[in-house]
Amino acid sequence: MSRIRHGRGPRLATAGLAATTATLLVAALAPGATAADRPTRAAALEHAATALLDHAAALKLTDAQDTEARDVVVDEDGTQHVRYDRTYRGLPVLGGDFVVHLAPDGDFRGADRATDAALSLPTVTPKLSAPRAADLAADALRAANPGELLKRLTAKPELVVDALHGAPRLAWRTNAVALDPLGNPVARTVLTDAGTGARIDAWDAIESVSGDGRSLYGGTVPLETTQSGSSYQLKDPTRGGTYTGDAENQTDLCFLGICLVRAPATLFTDADNHWGSGNADDRASAAVDAQYGTDATWDYYRDVHGRDGIAGDGKGSYNRVHYGTRYNNAFWDDTCFCMTYGDGDGTTFGPLVSLDVAGHEMSHGVTSKTAALTYSGESGGLNEATSDVFGTLVEWHADNPADPGDYLIGEKVVRDGFGREALRYMDKPSRDGASADCWSTSVGDMDVHYSSGVANHFAYLLAEGSGARTVGGVAYDSPTCDGSTVSGIGRDKLGDIWYRALTVYMTSSTDYAGARAATLSAAGDLYGTDSAEYAAVGAAWSAVNVG
């Protein structure tokens, strides 16, 4: 695998779903009354209605407001939670939602509110006209799709009260929708101050559709797709619009970093939202792996490190599969912000779309947007190791039984003609016949895929420790270069330390000595300089001769 060196659904709905899910989890775990003793949904609604009357002042409810129950959850012990939406003088209130909490006997326990502000407006007559609000939203949709001629653009304004963005005010919520030049739907919701015409907020408004795909390596996997007319597109609006296209066995024509011709990325579509067959003769099967790998990598960085997309800006990248003919590689390209996957020659490699390869390639994008480690010398080895480390952690985080986590790189894509079971080994990198287990002054002269072994070895030792052990059903035996014994601190802490070092302390020229300093600083920040974690980082680097 190489790296080319060129140089949200609607927020209220998402927030409500998250809150409801959390409540359901609590309800499922709580012991308590029998089902016969628990209040019914109707009883909970009655109790909540009484609570609204009795506690209207505390909830800042007035005669100008109406409420409507959206959801009811009754815990095993009879505790009740009733979620409400709110209107003001007949207008929906964004941020007006709240949850009333009731004891098993119906007594009021409290409430969680999206806003604590009092709802009172001098008027609900807008100064900005509806047609003008529609025009502004249409302009916002065009601006979000620069250089594209949008077709069939429509914009529908609705008058609302915005209590999400500071003091409540009258606003137009406008849904603008259109088709891009390829006929794909694009949409944006724009919130505009109905008094001044100033934009308050805007967000993507394409709803995703849940489908599934039969992949080459990961079994049947879930996919979020986009409906377009009577068919579906392999494009995920919940993860920044990331999509997968067919390169149609074509290649790029690039000179000195300038691409004169790009292989296509023809968007995959499907009639029933069930993608691929799990066999290589179905071109959609490799696309399923690539899209799933993108999803899993996005989720890892979001769930574990709070990073919103590869660049941290919420924007998705894209994939090209079936690149070239019998192409034995996969690569990340900064200039197109995309991943490209070959099909392999069938003898040494199969299609290079496995989960850890996807995580590896996308992590090059994270590196390019953070430390931007130069892709040569020791910094180049650290660049490659960063992708191996995070590709591995993505695989563990995905927790897919068809492709369980391990410390082998690319084990799914190798074939018998390759001569070994994986591309690289993190416990003892020299098992591949070329990678370095230990640092020496000559490491900087090695190919970056082999000099990365020093950092991969460090990462394994930090997570799992030295010596022989079986992890996830795979046997490993990791030596140390100085004869020491190292105790591991776990994969989660490895990921936290490496991510903070990468995003806060490493720079384009960081070498192995600098990586030791950066990870020690990160461990000190996270756990303290007198912590076991801090000491373990130092011990693991010393164990690979980086002192």
C-alpha positions as CSV (number, residue, x, y, z in Angstrom):
1,M,0.0,0.0,0.0
2,S,1.3,3.4,-0.8
3,R,0.5,7.0,-0.5
4,I,0.7,9.5,-3.4
5,R,2.6,12.6,-2.3
6,H,1.0,15.6,-4.1
7,G,2.2,18.1,-2.2
8,R,-25.7,15.1,9.0
9,G,-29.3,14.3,9.1
10,P,-31.5,17.0,10.7
11,R,-30.0,18.0,14.1
12,L,-33.2,18.0,16.1
13,A,-34.1,14.5,14.9
14,T,-30.6,13.2,15.6
15,A,-30.5,14.7,19.1
16,G,-33.9,13.2,19.9
17,L,-32.9,9.8,18.7
18,A,-29.6,9.8,20.8
19,A,-31.5,10.9,23.9
20,T,-34.2,8.3,23.4
21,T,-31.6,5.5,22.8
22,A,-29.7,6.4,25.9
23,T,-33.0,6.3,27.9
24,L,-33.9,3.0,26.5
25,L,-30.5,1.5,27.4
26,V,-31.0,2.7,31.0
27,A,-34.5,1.2,31.0
28,A,-33.3,-2.1,29.7
29,L,-30.7,-2.3,32.5
30,A,-32.8,-1.1,35.5
31,P,-34.3,-3.7,37.8
32,G,-37.7,-3.0,39.3
33,A,-41.4,-3.6,39.2
34,T,-43.0,-6.4,37.2
35,A,-44.6,-5.7,33.9
36,A,-48.1,-5.8,35.5
37,D,-47.1,-3.1,38.0
38,R,-45.5,-0.7,35.5
39,P,-47.5,2.3,34.4
40,T,-48.9,2.1,30.8
41,R,-48.1,4.6,28.1
42,A,-51.5,6.2,28.6
43,A,-50.9,6.5,32.4
44,A,-47.5,8.1,31.8
45,L,-49.0,10.6,29.4
46,E,-51.7,11.4,32.0
47,H,-49.1,11.8,34.7
48,A,-47.0,14.1,32.5
49,A,-50.0,16.2,31.5
50,T,-50.7,16.8,35.2
51,A,-47.1,17.7,35.8
52,L,-47.2,20.3,33.0
53,L,-50.1,22.0,34.6
54,D,-48.6,21.9,38.1
55,H,-45.1,23.0,37.0
56,A,-45.9,25.3,34.1
57,A,-44.1,28.3,35.6
58,A,-40.9,26.3,36.3
59,L,-41.0,24.9,32.7
60,K,-41.7,28.4,31.4
61,L,-44.9,27.3,29.7
62,T,-47.4,30.0,28.9
63,D,-50.9,30.3,27.3
64,A,-49.1,31.2,24.0
65,Q,-47.5,27.7,23.9
66,D,-48.8,24.3,23.1
67,T,-47.1,21.0,23.6
68,E,-47.3,17.6,21.9
69,A,-45.9,14.4,23.2
70,R,-43.3,12.8,20.9
71,D,-42.1,9.8,22.8
72,V,-42.8,7.9,26.0
73,V,-40.3,5.6,27.8
74,V,-41.3,3.6,30.9
75,D,-38.4,2.0,32.8
76,E,-38.5,-1.4,34.4
77,D,-39.0,0.2,37.8
78,G,-41.9,2.3,36.6
79,T,-40.0,5.6,36.2
80,Q,-41.5,7.5,33.3
81,H,-40.0,9.9,30.7
82,V,-42.2,11.8,28.4
83,R,-40.7,13.8,25.6
84,Y,-42.5,16.9,24.2
85,D,-42.2,19.2,21.2
86,R,-43.5,22.8,21.6
87,T,-45.2,25.4,19.5
88,Y,-45.5,29.2,20.1
89,R,-48.6,30.9,18.7
90,G,-48.9,27.9,16.4
91,L,-45.3,28.0,15.1
92,P,-42.8,25.1,15.7
93,V,-40.1,26.0,18.2
94,L,-36.6,24.8,17.3
95,G,-35.0,23.9,20.6
96,G,-38.4,23.9,22.3
97,D,-38.3,20.2,23.1
98,F,-38.1,18.9,26.6
99,V,-38.4,15.6,28.6
100,V,-40.5,15.3,31.8
101,H,-39.3,12.8,34.3
102,L,-41.8,11.1,36.7
103,A,-41.5,8.8,39.6
104,P,-43.2,5.4,39.4
105,D,-46.2,6.9,41.2
106,G,-46.4,9.7,38.7
107,D,-44.8,12.4,40.9
108,F,-42.8,15.0,39.0
109,R,-39.0,14.5,39.4
110,G,-37.7,17.1,37.0
111,A,-37.2,17.9,33.3
112,D,-34.4,18.3,30.8
113,R,-35.0,21.1,28.3
114,A,-33.2,22.0,25.0
115,T,-33.4,25.6,26.1
116,D,-34.1,27.3,29.4
117,A,-35.0,30.6,27.8
118,A,-38.5,32.1,28.2
119,L,-40.5,32.1,24.9
120,S,-41.9,35.5,24.3
121,L,-41.8,37.4,21.0
122,P,-43.2,40.9,20.2
123,T,-44.6,39.6,17.0
124,V,-44.9,36.6,14.8
125,T,-45.2,38.7,11.6
126,P,-41.9,38.5,9.6
127,K,-40.2,41.5,8.0
128,L,-38.4,39.2,5.6
129,S,-40.8,37.8,3.0
130,A,-41.1,34.1,2.3
131,P,-40.0,34.5,-1.4
132,R,-36.9,36.3,-0.2
133,A,-36.1,33.6,2.4
134,A,-36.5,31.0,-0.4
135,D,-34.0,32.9,-2.6
136,L,-31.5,33.1,0.2
137,A,-31.8,29.4,0.8
138,A,-31.4,28.6,-2.9
139,D,-28.2,30.7,-3.0
140,A,-26.9,28.8,0.0
141,L,-27.5,25.5,-1.8
142,R,-25.7,26.7,-4.9
143,A,-22.8,27.9,-2.7
144,A,-22.6,24.5,-1.1
145,N,-22.2,22.9,-4.5
146,P,-19.7,25.3,-6.3
147,G,-19.1,24.9,-10.0
148,E,-22.2,22.7,-10.5
149,L,-25.3,23.7,-12.5
150,L,-28.2,22.6,-10.3
151,K,-31.4,21.6,-11.9
152,R,-35.0,21.6,-10.7
153,L,-34.1,23.7,-7.6
154,T,-37.0,24.5,-5.3
155,A,-37.0,26.1,-1.9
156,K,-39.9,25.9,0.6
157,P,-39.8,28.3,3.6
158,E,-41.6,27.6,6.9
159,L,-42.0,30.2,9.7
160,V,-40.6,29.0,13.0
161,V,-39.3,30.2,16.4
162,D,-35.6,29.6,16.7
163,A,-34.6,28.9,20.3
164,L,-31.5,26.9,19.4
165,H,-29.2,29.8,18.7
166,G,-29.4,32.2,21.7
167,A,-32.4,34.3,22.6
168,P,-35.6,33.1,20.8
169,R,-36.4,34.8,17.6
170,L,-38.6,34.5,14.6
171,A,-37.0,32.7,11.7
172,W,-37.6,31.1,8.3
173,R,-36.6,27.4,8.1
174,T,-36.2,26.7,4.4
175,N,-35.6,23.4,2.7
176,A,-33.8,23.8,-0.6
177,V,-33.6,20.8,-2.9
178,A,-32.2,20.2,-6.4
179,L,-30.5,17.8,-8.7
180,D,-26.8,18.0,-9.5
181,P,-25.5,17.6,-13.1
182,L,-25.5,13.8,-12.7
183,G,-29.0,13.8,-11.5
184,N,-28.1,13.1,-7.8
185,P,-30.2,14.9,-5.2
186,V,-28.7,17.7,-3.1
187,A,-30.5,19.5,-0.3
188,R,-29.8,22.0,2.4
189,T,-31.9,23.4,5.2
190,V,-31.2,27.1,5.8
191,L,-32.3,29.0,8.9
192,T,-32.7,32.7,8.3
193,D,-33.6,35.5,10.7
194,A,-37.1,36.6,9.7
195,G,-36.4,40.2,10.9
196,T,-33.0,40.9,9.5
197,G,-32.4,38.3,6.7
198,A,-29.2,37.2,8.4
199,R,-28.3,33.5,8.1
200,I,-28.5,31.8,11.5
201,D,-27.5,28.3,10.4
202,A,-27.5,25.8,7.6
203,W,-27.1,22.0,7.3
204,D,-27.3,19.2,4.8
205,A,-30.8,17.8,4.6
206,I,-30.5,14.6,2.5
207,E,-31.9,11.8,4.5
208,S,-30.0,8.5,4.4
209,V,-31.5,5.1,3.8
210,S,-30.3,2.0,5.5
211,G,-29.3,-0.8,3.3
212,D,-26.8,-3.6,3.4
213,G,-24.1,-5.2,1.3
214,R,-22.4,-8.6,0.8
215,S,-18.7,-7.8,0.9
216,L,-15.6,-9.8,-0.2
217,Y,-14.0,-9.8,3.2
218,G,-16.4,-8.6,5.9
219,G,-19.6,-10.6,5.4
220,T,-22.9,-8.8,5.1
221,V,-22.4,-5.3,6.4
222,P,-24.8,-2.3,7.0
223,L,-24.6,0.6,4.6
224,E,-26.2,4.1,4.7
225,T,-27.1,5.1,1.2
226,T,-29.0,7.9,-0.7
227,Q,-32.3,7.3,-2.5
228,S,-32.5,8.8,-5.9
229,G,-35.9,8.3,-7.5
230,S,-36.6,4.5,-7.7
231,S,-32.9,3.5,-7.1
232,Y,-30.2,3.9,-4.5
233,Q,-26.7,5.5,-4.6
234,L,-23.7,4.2,-2.7
235,K,-23.3,7.6,-1.1
236,D,-23.6,8.2,2.7
237,P,-25.1,11.5,3.8
238,T,-24.5,10.6,7.4
239,R,-20.8,10.6,7.0
240,G,-20.1,13.7,5.0
241,G,-21.4,12.5,1.6
242,T,-18.7,9.8,1.3
243,Y,-19.3,7.7,-1.8
244,T,-17.8,4.9,-3.8
245,G,-17.4,4.8,-7.6
246,D,-16.2,2.5,-10.3
247,A,-12.8,3.4,-11.9
248,E,-13.8,1.2,-14.8
249,N,-10.3,-0.3,-14.9
250,Q,-8.9,3.0,-16.0
251,T,-5.9,4.8,-14.5
252,D,-4.8,8.4,-13.9
253,L,-2.4,10.2,-16.1
254,C,-0.3,12.5,-13.9
255,F,3.1,14.3,-14.3
256,L,5.0,16.0,-11.5
257,G,1.9,16.0,-9.3
258,I,-0.4,17.4,-12.0
259,C,-3.1,15.0,-13.2
260,L,-4.0,15.5,-16.8
261,V,-6.5,12.6,-16.8
262,R,-8.3,11.1,-13.9
263,A,-9.8,7.6,-13.8
264,P,-13.5,7.9,-13.3
265,A,-15.4,7.3,-10.1
266,T,-18.8,6.4,-11.6
267,L,-21.2,6.2,-8.6
268,F,-22.5,2.8,-7.9
269,T,-26.3,2.5,-7.9
270,D,-28.6,-0.4,-7.0
271,A,-32.3,-1.1,-7.4
272,D,-33.2,-2.7,-4.0
273,N,-30.5,-1.3,-1.6
274,H,-29.0,-4.8,-1.2
275,W,-25.5,-4.4,-2.7
276,G,-23.0,-7.0,-4.0
277,S,-23.0,-10.8,-3.9
278,G,-19.8,-11.4,-1.9
279,N,-18.1,-12.6,-5.0
280,A,-15.4,-10.8,-7.0
281,D,-17.3,-11.3,-10.3
282,D,-19.9,-8.8,-9.0
283,R,-18.3,-5.4,-9.3
284,A,-20.4,-4.0,-6.5
285,S,-18.9,-6.5,-3.9
286,A,-15.5,-4.6,-3.8
287,A,-17.5,-1.4,-3.6
288,V,-19.3,-2.7,-0.5
289,D,-15.9,-3.4,1.2
290,A,-14.6,0.1,0.3
291,Q,-17.7,1.9,1.5
292,Y,-17.8,-0.2,4.6
293,G,-14.2,0.5,5.3
294,T,-14.8,4.2,4.9
295,D,-17.7,4.0,7.3
296,A,-15.8,2.1,9.9
297,T,-12.8,4.5,9.7
298,W,-15.1,7.5,10.0
299,D,-16.8,6.0,13.0
300,Y,-13.5,5.1,14.7
301,Y,-12.2,8.7,14.5
302,R,-15.6,10.1,15.5
303,D,-16.4,7.7,18.3
304,V,-12.9,7.4,19.8
305,H,-11.2,10.8,19.1
306,G,-14.1,13.1,18.4
307,R,-12.9,13.9,14.9
308,D,-15.5,14.9,12.4
309,G,-14.3,13.3,9.2
310,I,-10.8,12.8,7.9
311,A,-10.0,16.5,7.7
312,G,-12.0,17.3,10.8
313,D,-14.4,19.4,8.8
314,G,-17.3,17.0,8.4
315,K,-16.6,16.5,4.7
316,G,-16.5,13.0,3.2
317,S,-13.9,11.6,0.9
318,Y,-14.6,9.2,-1.9
319,N,-13.4,5.8,-3.1
320,R,-12.5,4.4,-6.5
321,V,-12.5,0.6,-6.9
322,H,-11.4,-1.5,-9.9
323,Y,-8.6,0.9,-10.7
324,G,-6.3,-0.3,-13.5
325,T,-5.8,-3.9,-14.6
326,R,-4.5,-6.4,-12.1
327,Y,-3.3,-3.5,-10.1
328,N,-1.5,-4.7,-6.9
329,N,-1.9,-1.5,-4.8
330,A,-4.2,0.8,-2.9
331,F,-3.4,4.5,-2.2
332,W,-4.5,7.7,-0.7
333,D,-4.3,10.9,-2.8
334,D,-4.4,14.3,-1.1
335,T,-5.2,16.1,-4.3
336,C,-8.5,14.3,-4.9
337,F,-9.1,13.6,-1.2
338,C,-9.9,10.0,-2.2
339,M,-8.9,6.4,-1.8
340,T,-8.1,4.2,-4.8
341,Y,-8.1,0.4,-4.8
342,G,-6.8,-2.1,-7.3
343,D,-8.2,-5.5,-7.9
344,G,-4.9,-7.3,-7.5
345,D,-3.4,-9.8,-9.9
346,G,-5.2,-12.8,-8.3
347,T,-2.0,-14.6,-7.6
348,T,-0.2,-12.5,-5.0
349,F,-3.1,-10.2,-4.1
350,G,-6.9,-10.1,-4.4
351,P,-8.8,-6.8,-4.4
352,L,-7.1,-4.5,-1.9
353,V,-10.3,-3.4,-0.2
354,S,-10.0,-5.0,3.2
355,L,-11.0,-3.1,6.4
356,D,-7.5,-2.5,7.7
357,V,-6.3,-1.4,4.3
358,A,-9.2,1.1,4.1
359,G,-8.3,2.4,7.6
360,H,-4.7,2.6,6.6
361,E,-5.3,4.7,3.5
362,M,-7.8,7.1,5.1
363,S,-5.4,7.6,8.0
364,H,-2.9,9.0,5.5
365,G,-5.5,11.7,5.0
366,V,-5.7,12.4,8.8
367,T,-1.9,12.6,8.9
368,S,-1.9,15.0,5.9
369,K,-4.3,17.3,7.7
370,T,-2.4,17.2,11.0
371,A,1.3,16.6,11.4
372,A,1.8,16.2,7.7
373,L,4.8,13.9,8.3
374,T,7.1,14.1,5.3
375,Y,7.0,10.9,3.3
376,S,10.7,10.1,3.4
377,G,13.4,9.2,6.0
378,E,12.3,8.5,9.5
379,S,9.3,10.8,9.3
380,G,8.1,8.8,6.3
381,G,8.4,5.6,8.4
382,L,6.3,7.3,11.1
383,N,3.8,8.3,8.5
384,E,3.4,4.7,7.3
385,A,3.3,3.4,10.9
386,T,0.6,5.9,11.8
387,S,-1.6,4.4,9.1
388,D,-0.8,0.9,10.2
389,V,-1.5,1.7,13.8
390,F,-4.9,3.4,13.1
391,G,-5.8,0.9,10.4
392,T,-5.3,-1.8,13.0
393,L,-7.4,0.1,15.6
394,V,-10.1,0.7,13.1
395,E,-10.3,-3.1,12.6
396,W,-10.6,-3.7,16.3
397,H,-13.1,-0.9,16.8
398,A,-15.4,-2.3,14.0
399,D,-15.7,-5.6,15.9
400,N,-16.7,-7.5,12.8
401,P,-16.6,-11.3,13.5
402,A,-16.0,-11.9,9.8
403,D,-12.8,-9.8,10.0
404,P,-11.8,-9.7,13.6
405,G,-9.1,-7.4,14.9
406,D,-5.5,-8.4,14.8
407,Y,-1.9,-7.1,14.5
408,L,-1.5,-8.3,11.0
409,I,-1.6,-5.8,8.1
410,G,-3.5,-6.8,5.0
411,E,-4.0,-10.5,5.9
412,K,-7.3,-10.6,4.0
413,V,-5.8,-9.4,0.6
414,V,-2.8,-11.7,0.3
415,R,-3.0,-14.8,-1.9
416,D,-0.9,-18.0,-1.9
417,G,1.6,-16.5,-4.4
418,F,2.6,-13.8,-1.9
419,G,4.4,-16.4,0.2
420,R,3.2,-15.3,3.7
421,E,0.0,-14.6,5.6
422,A,0.1,-10.8,5.7
423,L,1.8,-7.7,4.3
424,R,3.3,-6.7,7.7
425,Y,3.5,-7.9,11.3
426,M,3.4,-5.5,14.2
427,D,4.6,-7.8,16.9
428,K,7.8,-8.6,15.1
429,P,8.0,-6.6,11.9
430,S,11.1,-8.4,10.6
431,R,8.8,-11.5,10.0
432,D,8.2,-9.9,6.6
433,G,11.9,-10.3,5.7
434,A,12.6,-6.6,5.3
435,S,11.1,-4.4,8.1
436,A,13.1,-3.1,11.0
437,D,12.3,-4.3,14.6
438,C,14.7,-1.9,16.2
439,W,16.0,1.6,15.5
440,S,19.5,2.2,14.2
441,T,21.2,5.0,12.4
442,S,20.4,3.3,9.0
443,V,16.7,3.2,9.5
444,G,16.2,6.6,7.8
445,D,17.7,5.2,4.6
446,M,15.2,2.4,4.3
447,D,11.9,2.3,2.3
448,V,9.3,3.9,4.5
449,H,7.2,0.7,4.5
450,Y,10.1,-1.0,6.2
451,S,11.4,1.7,8.5
452,S,7.8,1.9,9.8
453,G,8.6,-1.4,11.6
454,V,10.2,0.4,14.5
455,A,7.1,2.4,15.3
456,N,4.8,-0.6,14.6
457,H,6.9,-2.7,17.0
458,F,6.7,0.1,19.6
459,A,2.9,0.3,19.2
460,Y,2.4,-3.4,19.7
461,L,4.6,-3.5,22.8
462,L,2.8,-0.5,24.3
463,A,-0.6,-2.1,23.7
464,E,0.1,-5.7,24.5
465,G,3.5,-6.1,26.0
466,S,6.5,-8.3,25.1
467,G,6.8,-12.0,24.9
468,A,4.5,-14.8,23.7
469,R,0.8,-14.4,24.0
470,T,-2.5,-15.1,22.1
471,V,-4.7,-12.1,21.3
472,G,-8.1,-12.6,19.6
473,G,-7.2,-16.1,18.7
474,V,-3.9,-15.1,17.0
475,A,-0.5,-16.1,18.4
476,Y,2.2,-13.4,18.7
477,D,5.7,-13.4,20.1
478,S,7.2,-9.9,20.4
479,P,10.8,-9.6,21.5
480,T,12.5,-6.4,22.8
481,C,15.7,-5.0,21.3
482,D,17.3,-4.4,24.8
483,G,16.2,-7.6,26.4
484,S,13.7,-5.8,28.7
485,T,10.2,-6.9,29.6
486,V,7.4,-4.5,28.7
487,S,3.9,-4.6,30.1
488,G,1.2,-3.3,27.8
489,I,-1.5,-0.7,28.6
490,G,-4.1,-1.7,26.0
491,R,-5.1,-0.7,22.5
492,D,-7.4,2.2,23.6
493,K,-4.6,4.0,25.5
494,L,-2.2,3.4,22.6
495,G,-4.7,5.1,20.2
496,D,-5.3,8.0,22.5
497,I,-1.6,8.6,23.0
498,W,-0.7,8.3,19.4
499,Y,-3.6,10.5,18.2
500,R,-2.7,13.3,20.6
501,A,0.9,13.1,19.7
502,L,0.0,13.2,16.0
503,T,-2.4,16.1,16.3
504,V,-0.7,18.2,18.9
505,Y,3.0,17.5,19.0
506,M,4.3,15.9,15.8
507,T,5.4,18.1,12.8
508,S,6.4,17.3,9.3
509,S,10.0,16.6,10.3
510,T,9.4,14.5,13.4
511,D,11.9,11.6,13.5
512,Y,12.0,8.7,15.9
513,A,13.5,10.6,18.7
514,G,10.9,13.3,18.2
515,A,8.1,10.6,18.2
516,R,9.3,9.4,21.6
517,A,9.2,13.0,22.9
518,A,5.8,13.6,21.3
519,T,4.2,10.5,22.7
520,L,5.6,11.1,26.2
521,S,4.2,14.6,26.1
522,A,0.8,13.1,25.0
523,A,0.9,10.5,27.8
524,G,1.8,13.2,30.3
525,D,-1.2,15.3,29.1
526,L,-3.6,12.4,29.3
527,Y,-2.4,10.5,32.3
528,G,0.2,12.5,34.1
529,T,4.0,12.3,34.0
530,D,4.1,10.1,37.1
531,S,1.6,7.6,35.7
532,A,2.1,4.0,34.7
533,E,1.1,5.0,31.1
534,Y,3.8,7.6,30.9
535,A,6.4,5.1,32.1
536,A,5.1,2.4,29.7
537,V,5.6,4.8,26.7
538,G,9.2,5.4,27.7
539,A,9.8,1.7,28.3
540,A,8.3,0.7,24.9
541,W,10.5,3.1,23.0
542,S,13.6,2.0,24.9
543,A,12.6,-1.6,23.9
544,V,13.0,-0.7,20.2
545,N,16.3,1.2,20.8
546,V,14.7,4.7,20.7
547,G,16.1,6.3,23.9
